[in-house]
Amino acid sequence: TCFIRYEIDPFGKAAFEEYARNWGQAIPRCGADLIGYYAPHEGSATTAYAAYNIESLAAYEAYRARLAADPTGKANYEFAKRERFILKEDRMFLKLASGPHAKLVLP
């Protein structure tokens, strides 16, 4: 699973949310299982996250090439570059260590 931590301009939250919605269309189309993008809500006004599942490094590299060629992906990269609401981006790959999980029990 790829986790991305963003540091965003606190006045760029709306732009980040537009960026996230755009990726919500392009990422699944290009082959990754998008878990979601998360914008600041309460607490920090500058920290945002994204997460998606991808099978392997080889699959990730092929996915990134498709994303860069995708019209929505290309436009979104340019949007972020032009608007400069992303100040920093850190990407890491983690594996699930807690599974299998028990079934959710609601009170």
Phi, psi and omega in degrees: 000132178265127175246134178240127176253126180249141164255120183243159174296128182299339177267003181253018182301315180297320178294319178298319180296323175295315177305314180297315179298321178298316178294331177300336175269315188283319186299308179298323180297332183265000169113007176252149179271095184288123173278314175157168173249140184232117181265159176304140179230298175228150184091233182299137176263001187236358183252129178225161182222159169218153178211140174208154179264140175213142190292321189200172177296321178297317178296322179297314181297318178293319178299315180298322177295317178296319181297319180293333180269344181291134181303317178292320178298312179300314181296323181289321175301315180294321177301312180295320180295318182289315186276337174057037178275344175267117181269328182204147180220125177240131182241135176216155179246126181233157175243149180295126181248349187260355185279161358283150182268152173288162177290142178295132177246121179265140181294000000 
